C-alpha cells in the first residue's frame, strides 16, 4: 500500500557534480550540485539563482561538469556548506559560509581546460567542458542547458573503442540527501556498447 508523503526535496537519486564556473577576473569557483541529466551532447542542470555559479554564468557563459567518483564523498561534503559569494543572501545566512577558494580549501587540483575558461578538477575521473545554450529561470532556481564541447576521462575508464567502461565507473550518487555508490551491475540495456 502506498502512503502519501510531504514533498520537501524530491532528490530520488542523481549523480553528484562539481560544477566549475569562473568570474569576470577568471577565478574558478566550485559548486556541488545534484540535479543534472545528459542527452547526446547536451547537459541540463538545475541551479539556485542566488549562488555564485549562477552569478558567474552571467559573465562567463561556460562551465565544466566534473564528475567525482564514490571515493570523493567526504571531499564534496566538506565544500558543500560554502559559497563563493561574499554577500550571503539573508535566507541562506547560518546555512552557508563564504569561501573565496574551494580548490585550496579542499586541496583540489585545478587543471586547465582546453576549450573553456573555467578550470577542471583533476581528481574527478570524468569532466565535460561546456558552453551555455539557454537559461530558463523559475522561482529561485534556473534550468540551464549546455552544449558539451570537450570530454575527458581517466584512461582506466576508457575501453579500446573510446567508450566509458561502466564496470569501472563508480559515480557518487545523491539519493534523498544521502551519498551512495553503485551496487553490482544487474544487466545492460539493448543499446549498450
C-alpha positions as a printed NumPy array, in Angstrom:
array([[  0.   ,   0.   ,   0.   ],
       [  1.312,   3.443,  -0.903],
       [  1.328,   6.304,   1.536],
       [  1.082,   9.985,   0.624],
       [  4.148,  11.82 ,   1.882],
       [  5.124,  15.509,   2.016],
       [  7.429,  16.709,  -0.731],
       [ 10.265,  18.607,   0.884],
       [ 13.018,  17.869,  -1.586],
       [ 12.415,  15.048,  -4.023],
       [ 16.007,  14.041,  -4.779],
       [ 15.377,  10.455,  -5.815],
       [ 18.956,   9.779,  -6.913],
       [ 21.221,  11.836,  -9.131],
       [ 24.969,  11.776,  -9.822],
       [ 26.881,  14.383,  -7.84 ],
       [ 28.533,  17.068,  -9.959],
       [ 31.241,  19.546,  -9.019],
       [ 30.413,  22.401, -11.392],
       [ 33.218,  24.853, -12.069],
       [ 32.427,  28.338, -13.343],
       [ 34.547,  31.474, -13.431],
       [ 34.018,  35.121, -12.571],
       [ 34.975,  38.244, -14.538],
       [ 38.568,  38.047, -13.207],
       [ 38.896,  34.415, -14.362],
       [ 38.836,  32.867, -10.862],
       [ 37.172,  29.455, -10.847],
       [ 34.501,  28.538,  -8.304],
       [ 33.323,  25.017,  -7.406],
       [ 29.626,  24.364,  -6.801],
       [ 28.464,  20.903,  -5.738],
       [ 25.141,  20.191,  -7.463],
       [ 22.904,  17.156,  -7.75 ],
       [ 20.371,  17.928, -10.471],
       [ 21.582,  17.115, -13.953],
       [ 20.885,  14.958, -16.955],
       [ 22.547,  14.36 , -20.302],
       [ 21.225,  13.53 , -23.766],
       [ 23.621,  13.383, -26.69 ],
       [ 25.974,  16.353, -26.388],
       [ 23.525,  18.344, -24.243],
       [ 23.586,  18.634, -20.464],
       [ 20.79 ,  20.191, -18.426],
       [ 21.302,  21.231, -14.81 ],
       [ 19.21 ,  22.785, -12.08 ],
       [ 20.864,  25.592, -10.158],
       [ 19.809,  28.064,  -7.478],
       [ 19.806,  31.656,  -8.735],
       [ 21.265,  33.171,  -5.557],
       [ 24.587,  31.285,  -5.716],
       [ 27.99 ,  32.157,  -7.143],
       [ 27.722,  29.641, -10.009],
       [ 24.608,  31.324, -11.403],
       [ 26.231,  34.75 , -10.986],
       [ 29.362,  33.544, -12.792],
       [ 27.378,  32.143, -15.722],
       [ 26.035,  35.662, -16.348],
       [ 29.581,  36.955, -17.009],
       [ 31.231,  33.81 , -18.413],
       [ 28.748,  31.512, -20.202],
       [ 30.969,  28.427, -19.861],
       [ 31.348,  25.709, -17.238],
       [ 32.917,  22.343, -16.529],
       [ 30.872,  19.441, -15.242],
       [ 33.308,  17.442, -13.072],
       [ 32.047,  14.013, -12.004],
       [ 33.556,  12.782,  -8.728],
       [ 33.649,   9.067,  -8.019],
       [ 32.26 ,   7.471,  -4.878],
       [ 35.571,   7.814,  -3.006],
       [ 35.201,  11.613,  -3.011],
       [ 32.006,  11.993,  -0.936],
       [ 33.78 ,  13.468,   2.1  ],
       [ 35.611,  15.991,  -0.075],
       [ 32.353,  17.016,  -1.765],
       [ 30.566,  17.356,   1.564],
       [ 33.409,  19.422,   3.056],
       [ 32.901,  22.19 ,   0.448],
       [ 29.093,  21.866,   0.213],
       [ 28.306,  24.374,   3.034],
       [ 30.448,  27.097,   1.434],
       [ 29.582,  29.697,  -1.16 ],
       [ 31.809,  31.788,  -3.372],
       [ 29.54 ,  34.804,  -2.824],
       [ 30.896,  37.265,  -0.284],
       [ 27.392,  38.606,   0.333],
       [ 25.286,  35.696,   1.545],
       [ 21.533,  36.151,   0.957],
       [ 19.557,  36.596,   4.175],
       [ 17.641,  33.318,   3.803],
       [ 20.964,  31.423,   3.373],
       [ 22.788,  33.015,   6.333],
       [ 23.62 ,  30.474,   9.005],
       [ 23.462,  27.696,   6.4  ],
       [ 26.357,  28.76 ,   4.162],
       [ 29.697,  30.396,   4.869],
       [ 31.908,  32.332,   2.445],
       [ 34.992,  30.715,   0.892],
       [ 36.962,  32.504,  -1.824],
       [ 38.956,  29.428,  -2.955],
       [ 37.356,  25.997,  -2.61 ],
       [ 40.23 ,  24.436,  -4.587],
       [ 42.675,  25.465,  -1.844],
       [ 40.296,  24.649,   0.989],
       [ 39.908,  21.018,  -0.062],
       [ 43.343,  20.729,  -1.718],
       [ 41.82 ,  20.002,  -5.118],
       [ 43.967,  20.398,  -8.209],
       [ 42.921,  22.973, -10.813],
       [ 43.501,  21.635, -14.308],
       [ 43.462,  23.9  , -17.37 ],
       [ 40.541,  23.302, -19.717],
       [ 41.043,  23.035, -23.46 ],
       [ 38.034,  24.933, -24.872],
       [ 36.508,  26.862, -21.951],
       [ 37.803,  29.259, -19.294],
       [ 36.678,  27.537, -16.054],
       [ 39.22 ,  25.029, -14.777],
       [ 38.662,  21.303, -14.453],
       [ 39.154,  19.353, -11.217],
       [ 41.98 ,  16.844, -11.746],
       [ 40.717,  14.493,  -9.025],
       [ 37.395,  13.972, -10.861],
       [ 37.68 ,  10.988, -13.245],
       [ 35.206,  12.373, -15.813],
       [ 34.976,  16.008, -16.95 ],
       [ 32.822,  17.756, -19.564],
       [ 33.722,  21.227, -20.816],
       [ 30.505,  23.044, -21.768],
       [ 29.136,  26.226, -23.288],
       [ 25.879,  27.779, -22.145],
       [ 22.951,  27.451, -24.555],
       [ 19.897,  28.645, -22.621],
       [ 18.702,  29.635, -19.148],
       [ 15.097,  29.302, -18.039],
       [ 14.53 ,  30.999, -14.67 ],
       [ 11.898,  29.875, -12.216],
       [ 11.153,  30.911,  -8.628],
       [ 14.63 ,  30.929,  -7.054],
       [ 16.232,  28.439,  -9.418],
       [ 17.109,  28.026, -13.081],
       [ 17.079,  25.221, -15.608],
       [ 20.267,  25.642, -17.603],
       [ 21.13 ,  23.956, -20.898],
       [ 24.719,  23.446, -22.022],
       [ 26.416,  22.021, -25.105],
       [ 29.416,  19.744, -24.445],
       [ 32.481,  20.931, -26.363],
       [ 35.165,  18.623, -24.907],
       [ 35.098,  15.416, -22.837],
       [ 37.844,  13.977, -20.636],
       [ 38.072,  10.644, -18.802],
       [ 40.791,   8.887, -16.839],
       [ 42.438,   6.204, -19.009],
       [ 41.388,   3.321, -16.737],
       [ 37.734,   4.152, -17.512],
       [ 38.068,   4.067, -21.324],
       [ 37.876,   0.899, -23.439],
       [ 39.558,   0.289, -26.819],
       [ 36.62 ,   1.881, -28.688],
       [ 36.863,   5.087, -26.654],
       [ 33.741,   4.416, -24.56 ],
       [ 33.444,   4.529, -20.773],
       [ 33.64 ,   1.09 , -19.136],
       [ 30.537,   1.013, -16.942],
       [ 32.038,  -1.7  , -14.74 ],
       [ 34.95 ,   0.65 , -13.93 ],
       [ 32.939,   3.839, -13.305],
       [ 31.749,   4.268,  -9.717],
       [ 29.781,   7.549,  -9.588],
       [ 28.863,   9.341,  -6.402],
       [ 25.053,   9.391,  -6.17 ],
       [ 22.989,  11.878,  -4.143],
       [ 19.976,   9.859,  -3.026],
       [ 17.399,  11.593,  -0.801],
       [ 20.16 ,  13.8  ,   0.686],
       [ 22.499,  10.869,   1.364],
       [ 25.615,   9.857,  -0.586],
       [ 25.672,   6.43 ,  -2.219],
       [ 27.748,   4.456,  -4.667],
       [ 26.512,   1.814,  -7.1  ],
       [ 25.646,  -1.782,  -6.421],
       [ 26.757,  -4.576,  -8.738],
       [ 25.503,  -4.477, -12.308],
       [ 22.11 ,  -6.092, -12.88 ],
       [ 22.436,  -6.246, -16.647],
       [ 22.734,  -3.993, -19.665],
       [ 20.315,  -2.21 , -21.957],
       [ 19.998,  -3.407, -25.571],
       [ 21.642,  -0.151, -26.709],
       [ 24.749,  -0.562, -24.501],
       [ 28.107,  -0.577, -26.268]])
